[in-house]
Amino acid sequence: MKKKIIDQDYILSNGVAIPKIGFGTWRVKPGKEAYESVLMALRNGYRHIDTATVYKNEKSVGQAIKDSALKREDIFVTTKLPSHVKSFEGAKREFAKSLKRLGLSYVDLYLIHAPWPWIAIGTDHTQGNIEAWKAMIELYNEKKIRAIGVSNFAPSDIEPLIQATGFVPHVNQLPFYVGKPQLENRAYCQKNNILFEAYSPLMSGRVFKLRLVNQLAEKYGVTPAQIALRYTIQQNTLPLPKSTHEGRIINNAELDFVIAPEDMEKLEALHLHPKSRF
Ligand SMILES: NC(=O)c1ccc[n+]([C@@H]2O[C@H](COP(=O)([O-])OP(=O)(O)OC[C@H]3O[C@@H](n4cnc5c(N)ncnc54)[C@H](OP(=O)(O)O)[C@@H]3O)[C@@H](O)[C@H]2O)c1
């Protein structure tokens, strides 16, 4: 019998398996909320947790992982280097702090959170990104990280990393949802064997306003969230839905239905932000 989507993996270019649905934790408050949400996700079959230093909840995420009674090797944990840290030593230092807060001896995936500090979006930090990337390659070679990648990187941000080190990121994490087709970034990732992770796959909760998503939910007898998430899976990307409600956490993992090609075309044709960088 075919495995359910929540139990399936993608395989990264280095052979590491990564569960096809990740649990997002942005804006999940540190402490009780993050701890309980991650436990709920793990209890309901998720085996992939996406956090970041900037979310300030690594400690609660780590505690939930520890208390889940699951084996460490059965859970895939991602965290991210803060976007303002653009140096070799800084990256090493931040990684060590993340590891300590998580209470883990290794992480599965470490990402440069963005090519620029969030307070200076669009500014050029090519050299700093190369330095951070070199530190991450070293940590990867030391087996403290099983896969390394980037987030919010355009092809023009990734190319200098490859040119300087010869090391192609395993993952790029970008916003991807109905209305943001990401054709160029997806094509670049596919060409370079970089797994495309879809962040904000529910448009941070706004996807439910789209008439087409609601119409298709009715047609397929599923929820609008399931249409939005299944869309990202059928585009061979890895969605990272976030919720703090158990019913929704369960619902978001039930994606074992198929959206017909003609409906995928309609979803793909929606361009809500035709001029945005991503
Ligand atoms: N790398 C980056 O720069 C970056 C940026 C943004 C996000 N991310 C990652 O991607 C993850 C997801 O993105 P996101 O947090 O922007 O949001 P999202 O997953 O697109 O949407 C989450 C919102 O939808 C609601 N929701 C979830 N499931 C639902 C359902 N079944 N029915 C109705 N409402 C539902 C949630 O509310 P409740 O929680 O109240 O249920 C929340 O308001 C993040 O948590 C983070 O891990 C990464």
The ligand as a Tripos MOL2 file, in Angstrom:
@<TRIPOS>MOLECULE
LIG
   48    52     1     0     0
SMALL
NO_CHARGES

@<TRIPOS>ATOM
      1 N1         12.2540   31.3960    5.6440 N.am      1 LIG1
      2 C1         11.4580   32.4170    5.8280 C.2       1 LIG1
      3 O1         11.8300   33.5850    5.6670 O.2       1 LIG1
      4 C2         10.0440   32.1500    6.2620 C.ar      1 LIG1
      5 C3          9.1000   33.1880    6.2260 C.ar      1 LIG1
      6 C4          7.7870   32.8870    6.5760 C.ar      1 LIG1
      7 C5          7.4390   31.5850    6.9540 C.ar      1 LIG1
      8 N2          8.3990   30.6060    7.0230 N.ar      1 LIG1
      9 C6          8.0750   29.2230    7.4740 C.3       1 LIG1
     10 O2          6.8610   28.7950    6.8570 O.3       1 LIG1
     11 C7          5.9130   28.4910    7.8760 C.3       1 LIG1
     12 C8          4.4820   28.7440    7.4260 C.3       1 LIG1
     13 O3          4.2860   30.0600    7.0060 O.3       1 LIG1
     14 P1          3.3760   31.0960    7.8160 P.3       1 LIG1
     15 O4          3.6380   30.9420    9.2480 O.co2     1 LIG1
     16 O5          3.5590   32.3970    7.1290 O.co2     1 LIG1
     17 O6          1.8870   30.6830    7.5870 O.3       1 LIG1
     18 P2          0.9680   29.6370    6.7930 P.3       1 LIG1
     19 O7          1.3020   28.2530    7.1750 O.co2     1 LIG1
     20 O8          0.9400   30.0130    5.3640 O.co2     1 LIG1
     21 O9         -0.4390   30.0470    7.4410 O.3       1 LIG1
     22 C9         -0.6310   29.9960    8.8170 C.3       1 LIG1
     23 C10        -1.9370   30.6760    9.1570 C.3       1 LIG1
     24 O10        -3.0370   29.9200    8.6780 O.3       1 LIG1
     25 C11        -3.8450   29.4840    9.7840 C.3       1 LIG1
     26 N3         -4.1930   28.0820    9.5040 N.ar      1 LIG1
     27 C12        -3.3500   27.0160    9.4720 C.ar      1 LIG1
     28 N4         -3.9930   25.8960    9.1020 N.ar      1 LIG1
     29 C13        -5.2860   26.2510    8.9090 C.ar      1 LIG1
     30 C14        -6.4510   25.5190    8.5300 C.ar      1 LIG1
     31 N5         -6.3860   24.2230    8.2680 N.pl3     1 LIG1
     32 N6         -7.6350   26.1950    8.4380 N.ar      1 LIG1
     33 C15        -7.6780   27.5190    8.7100 C.ar      1 LIG1
     34 N7         -6.6160   28.2690    9.0730 N.ar      1 LIG1
     35 C16        -5.4240   27.6290    9.1680 C.ar      1 LIG1
     36 C17        -2.9910   29.6350   11.0120 C.3       1 LIG1
     37 O11        -3.7800   29.9330   12.1480 O.3       1 LIG1
     38 P3         -3.6650   29.1300   13.5530 P.3       1 LIG1
     39 O12        -2.2130   29.0290   13.9010 O.co2     1 LIG1
     40 O13        -4.4310   30.0160   14.4850 O.co2     1 LIG1
     41 O14        -4.3100   27.8150   13.3260 O.co2     1 LIG1
     42 C18        -2.1270   30.8450   10.6490 C.3       1 LIG1
     43 O15        -2.8430   32.0560   10.8490 O.3       1 LIG1
     44 C19         6.3610   29.3800    9.0430 C.3       1 LIG1
     45 O16         5.7460   29.0310   10.2490 O.3       1 LIG1
     46 C20         7.8530   29.1960    8.9850 C.3       1 LIG1
     47 O17         8.2280   27.9490    9.5410 O.3       1 LIG1
     48 C21         9.6810   30.8680    6.6560 C.ar      1 LIG1
@<TRIPOS>BOND
     1     1     2 1
     2     2     3 2
     3     2     4 1
     4     4     5 ar
     5     4    48 ar
     6     5     6 ar
     7     6     7 ar
     8     7     8 ar
     9     8     9 1
    10     8    48 ar
    11     9    10 1
    12     9    46 1
    13    10    11 1
    14    11    12 1
    15    11    44 1
    16    12    13 1
    17    13    14 1
    18    14    15 2
    19    14    16 1
    20    14    17 1
    21    17    18 1
    22    18    19 2
    23    18    20 1
    24    18    21 1
    25    21    22 1
    26    22    23 1
    27    23    24 1
    28    23    42 1
    29    24    25 1
    30    25    26 1
    31    25    36 1
    32    26    27 ar
    33    26    35 ar
    34    27    28 ar
    35    28    29 ar
    36    29    30 ar
    37    29    35 ar
    38    30    31 1
    39    30    32 ar
    40    32    33 ar
    41    33    34 ar
    42    34    35 ar
    43    36    37 1
    44    36    42 1
    45    37    38 1
    46    38    39 2
    47    38    40 1
    48    38    41 1
    49    42    43 1
    50    44    45 1
    51    44    46 1
    52    46    47 1
@<TRIPOS>SUBSTRUCTURE
     1 LIG1         1 GROUP 0 **** ****
